Amino acid sequence: MNIQTLTKNIIGLLTILLIISGCSQEQANTSAAEKKEEKTVGIIGPMEVEIDILRSHMDVEETVEKGKLTYYEGELNGQNIVLVQSGIGKVNATVAAQTLVSEFGVDALINSGVAGGIHPDLGLGDIVISTETVHHDMDETAKGFKPGQIPGMDPRFFKADQKLIDLAMKGTKDLPDYVDVYNARIATGDQFIASEKKTEWIYDTFNAYVVEMEGAAVGQVAYLNEIPYVVIRSASDDAGEEAASIQENFVEKAAENSSHVIEEILKGMSEKNK
């Protein structure tokens, strides 16, 4: 083989390698773009009973431990999710929510669970889908701020995302007949409310339908990170003097109702992405 023929062969081989390399890079770029378009939803439930149903129905691909919390990555109803049991209270919810955003890159947050019903028309098992959330135990009124208002922060109420609200409302159609659904304000505080006097104050001050211990923390994290969120709560007690015993008897049924709505939200999101 002479030098001229060898040179042609080498040039031909290099051309083929460049073409293959270009195709591979194009495929990699396409794969990366497709992955970026896939949305991931972070779901937070304070208690184990509030995430058990969702975890049992999802396809868990990976389990990750961070800050003593367990995050379940996978798919549910065709939608990518990361599910976590945060623990009870606003600090736990904040840690879980921010970790979902910062470490897992979720595109939306959903907080699920049970709550104390404080609106007069609300019955056990009824669903409240948040229009917005507020910290009922934030009190800087001595300095001239309104109840629930955080100094240095513009919103007093953290507005939920309308698209998520719409999907949630559609997802309530197959709930049992005894379940009524409300789209209303949710009040949050680091207190288990078991007092009619306190219940009346929260209702009169904030016009909230339920009271719980995590929603506004998730709403605040969503606001600060500029991502959509919604809170789904099912009334497990009446926030009155017997609230603790009532919740103990009804918490599982209430958790079933809120979990059902979340699964329907995910199904709706998945169908829209097809």
N, C-alpha and C positions, 0 to 999 in steps of 0.2 A: 504494500500500500504506500503510495507516494505521499509527500507532505501535503499537497493540494487536496487530495481525497480525505486525508486524516483531518485537515482543518475543517472541511465541509461537514464531516461527521460530528465533530466536536460542536460546531455552531448549531447544527440540527438538534443535537442532544440538549444543549443549553436552552434552545428555544422551547423545546418540549417541557423542560423543567420549569421554565418561567411561566408557561401556560398553566401547568399543573398547580404551581405555587399561587398564581393569580386566582384560579378557580377555588382553591382551598381558602384563600383569604376572603374571597367574596362570600363563600358559604359561611365562614366564621362571622363575618359582618352581618349577614342576613340572620344567622342564628342569634347573635347578640341583640339585634334590633327587635326580633320577635320576642325574645325574653324580656326586653325592656318594656314592650307593650303589654305584657301580661301583668295584670294588677294583683296585688296581694293584700288581703284584708286581715288586720289584727283583731282578734276577738278576746275580750277580757271578761272572766267571770270570777267573782270574789271567792265563792265557796266551791268545794269539790262537786257537790250536787248540781251546781249551776254549769259545770263544764262536762260532766260525765256523759251526758246524752250526746253532745256534739262530738266529743272525743271517740265515743263508741261508733259513731256513724261516719267519721272521716277516715280517709286513707292516710295514715301517718307515715311519712317518708323519712323523717329524722326527728330525733328528740335532743334538745339542747338545754344544758343547765347553765343559767346565768344568775348570779346574785341570789342563789338558793331558790330560784324559781325555775320551773320546767316549762319550756316552750315546745309545743308540738307543731312541726312544720308538715304540711301536706295539702290534701285536696278534699273538699266537701262540696257535693253537688256541682262538680265541674269548675269550682272556683279555688284558686290558691289561697290558703289561709295559714296564719300562725295563731295557735290557741294557747292561752295561758290562764292558770288559776293564780290570781294576783294576791289573794289574801284579803281580809276585810280592812276597810278604812282608806282614807284619801292618800296617805303616803304610799301604801302598797300599790294602789291603783296608778298613782303617778309614776312610780318606778317601772311598773310593768308596761305602761303606755309609752313612756319615753324610750324604753329598751326596744319595744316593737318598732318604733320609728327609727331610732339611731342605729340599732344593730341588725335589724331584719328588713329595714327599708319598706315597711308597709305603706300602702297608699291611702288607707282609710282605717278608722277605728270603730269597733262596735263594742259597747259595754252591755252585758246581759246579766240578768239576775232577778231577784225578788225584792220587794219593797213594802213599806207600810202605806196603806191607802189612807189619805187624809181628806180627799174630796168626799162630800156627803153621799154622792151617787155611786161611788166606787165600791164594788163588791169583791170578795175573795176570788182570785184567779183572773180578774180583769186585767187587761193589758194597757199600759201607757207607753206610747212612743213619744220620745222627747221632741218638743219644738225647740226647747233650750233648757239649760241647766243653770243652777245657781248654788253658791255656798251659803246655806242658811246660818252656819255658825261663824261666818266671817263678820266681825263686829268692830268697826272703827267709827261707830256713830258718835262717840265722844269727841271726835275730831271733825265732825260735820259731814261724814260720809253716810250714804244710805246703807241699810242692812244688806249684807251680801256683797257690797262693793269693795273691791280690792284696790287700795291706794296705789296710784301709778299705773293702773291698767284701765284702758278705755272701757271695755264692756263690763257691765254688771252681770249680764246674762250671756252665756255662751251658746250661740245659735247652732242648732243641729243642721246637717246638710239636707236640703229639700229632696234631692234624688234618693238618698237613703231612706228618708221618711216615706216617700211615695212607694218604694219597694217594700218597706215594712208594712205599710197599710194594705197593700195588695196581698201580702203574705199572711194576713190574719183571716182570710176568707174561709179556711177549713178548720178553724178552731171550734171547740164545742159550743153548742148553742147558748150555754150559760155565760160565756165569756163576752163581755162588752169591751170595746176598744176605744181608747181616747188618744188624741194627739194633743199633748199638753206639756206644761212646764214640770220639771222634776227638781226637787230640792235635795241637796246633799250636805251631810255633816258628819263629823266623827262622834255620832251619838246614836244609840239604838233608842228610838223614840217610843216610850211606853207611858205617855202622859197626855190626857185629853187637853189639858191647859196648853202644853207645848205644841200639840197638834194644831189647835185652834190658832195659836200665834203664827205658826209657819204658814198655815193656809191663808190667814188674813193678810200677812205681810207680803207673801210672794205669789199668792194665787197658784200654788203648786198642787198637783193631783196626788203625787206620792212623795215619800221621803225615804232616802236610802243613804249609803255611805261611800259611794265611789264615783257616781256619774259626772259631777261637776269637775272632778279632778281630771277625768279623761277628756272632758270638754275643754278644759284649760290647756292641756297638753296639745290637743288638736288645734286649738286657736293659735298657740305659740308656734307650732310647726306648719301652720297653714295647710292642714289636710282635713278632709271631711270626717264627720263622726255622727253617730246616733246612739242613743241609749234606749234599750228595750227592757221594761220592767213589768213584772207580774205581781199583783198585790197578794202577799202571803199573810198579811195581818192588817189590823185596823189602826195600828200605832196608838192604841189605847192602853188601859191598865193591864189587860190580859194579852198584850201583843206577843210576849215571848212564848206562851203556851199555844196560842193560835198559830204562830209561825211554825212551831215544831210539828204541828199536825198537818200543815198545808204546804210546806215548803217544796216538797217533791212535785206536787201537782202544778204549783206555780212555776217551778223551774221547767217543767215540760212545756208549758204554754210559751214561755219566752224563748226557749230553744227552738220550738217549732217555727216561730216568726223569723229567727235568725237563719234557719235552714232555707226558708223561702226567699229571704233577701239574697242569699248566696246563689240560689237557683236562678233568680231573676237577673243577677249580675252576669252569671255565666251565659245565659241565653242572649243577653244583649251584646256579649263579646263575640258571638258566633257569626 
